[in-house]
Amino acid sequence: MTDFENADLRGAQFRDVDLTDARIEAANLTNVKMTDVWLVNVDIDGMFNGVKINGVDVTAYLSAELARINPERALMEPTDPDGMRAAWSAVSSRWDATIERAQQLPEETLHASVDGEFSFVQTLRHLVFAMDKWLTARRRSKGACMSSSKRRWRTTVTRRAISMR
């Protein structure tokens, strides 16, 4: 098996290749064109925009289906402070419930990786750093600070993540 990690394959061409059981993670497939491909039992998870399958743009269908499955998804693109508060409330309540369930699991399960993905504890650590960046990057550059309720929630999540090591 050949591994490509941190490889720049821009402009590469693959012809008559067998990618059966291949795993593609964190790949930028912008402007990729695939012709005469077989997509059988394929699971794709990511950001979609301008996706065409057999010449049909399926982006709107995918968005509508994802919104139907998870109505809270619409909250994740806030356009004002009230929208941000609603999004934060939805995310934090889901994580509170998830953490409560996780605390009932054996310690080794919390550290177990499934299909090469982060363990639960690794995911929490990653999300703490990501949320910190998401909530503070622009605000810090403008000299503002995070609200005390967001800081308290982030501190609570951080403490829970640390306690699950």
N, C-alpha and C positions, 0 to 999 in steps of 0.2 A: 504494500500500500504506500502511496506517495502522499506525504503531508505538505501542504502549502500553508505556512503561517507567516503573517505579516508580509505576504508576497504581493508585489505589484504586477498584476496580470492584465493591466489595461491594454486593450487592443488585441488580446490573445484570441486565437481561433481554435475551436475544438471541432474536428470533423471525424465522423464515424468512431466516436469514443463511447465506451460503456461506463456510465457513472452509477450503475446499480449499487445501492446501499451507500452512496456517497453522502456525506454530511457537510452542509455548507452553513457556516455560522458567521454572523456579523459581516456579511459581504455586501458591498455596494454593487447592485446590479442595474444602475442607472443606464438607460439607453442600450440595454442588452436586447439582442434580437435572437430568438430561437426558432428555427424552422425544422420541419421534419423530426420533431422530438416526440418522444413517448413519455407522457406524464401519467403514470399508473400508480395508485396508492401513494400519492405525494402529499406531504403535509407541509404547508408553507405558512409561516407566522412572521409578520412584519408590517411595515408601513407600505401601503399601496396607493399609487396615484398614476393614472394613465395606463392601467394594466389591460392589455388586449389579449384575448384568447380567441384564436381562429378569426381574427379581425374584428371582434366585438369587444368594446371597452366595458369591462365588468366592474370598474371602480365603484360606480354608483350602487350597483347591486351589492357588492361586498360591504360598502358602508351602511346601506340600509339593513342588511341582514345582521351585521354586527350591532347596530343600534337596536334592532328588534330583540336580539338575544340579551343584550345588556343595555337597558335604557339609560343607566348612569353614565355611559360612555360620552354622551353629549355634554356632560358637565366638565369633561376634561379639556375643553377648549374655551376657558373663560375669557370674556372680553372686558370685564370690569371687576372692581373689588368684590361686589356681591357674588358674582360668578365664581371668583377665586375662593371665597369663603365656602360656597356650596360645594365646590369641587374638593376642597380640603376636608370638609365635613364627611363627604361620601368616602373618600380614600381612608381617612383616619378611622372611621367606624368599621370599615371592612378589615383594616389591619388589626384593630383592637380585637375583633372576633377571631381573626386568623391566629393571632398570638395566643389568645386564650385557649384555642383548640390545640395549638402546638405545645403549650405548656403541659398538656396531658400525655404527650408522647414520650417514649424513652429517649434519653440523652443521645444515644447512638443514631437514632432515627433523625434527629434534628441536624446531625452532621453528615448524614448520608447524601451522596450525590445520585441523582437518577438520570440515566441517559446522558451522562457527561455534563449535566447542568449544575448550577450552584446548589449547595445544600440549603436548607431553610436558614440556618444561621448565616451562611455566606450571603444569601439573598438579603437578609435584614441589614447586614453591614453595608452591602452595596447600595441599598435603597436609602439608608441614612445619609451616605455621602452624596447620592444623586439628589435627594430632596434638599439637602443643604445647599448644593450648587443651584438647583432650580429656584429655590426661594430667596437666596441671598446674592447671587452673582450680580444681577442688574441693580438691586437695591444698594449693595455696597459701593458699586461704582458711582451711584448718585448720592451717596452719603446718608441714605436712610437706613433704618434698622428693621429687623424682623419684629413683628408684634409679639408680645409676651405669651399669648396663647399658642402661637406656632412654635415658639422657642420651648415652651413647656412640653408640647406634644413631641417635638423632636428629641428633647432630653429624655422623655419617657421611653420612646422607641429605642434610643441609644442604650439606655440602662437595661431594657429588656433584652436587646441583642447581646450586650456584654454578659448578662447573667446567664445566657443560654450557651456560652462557650463550652 
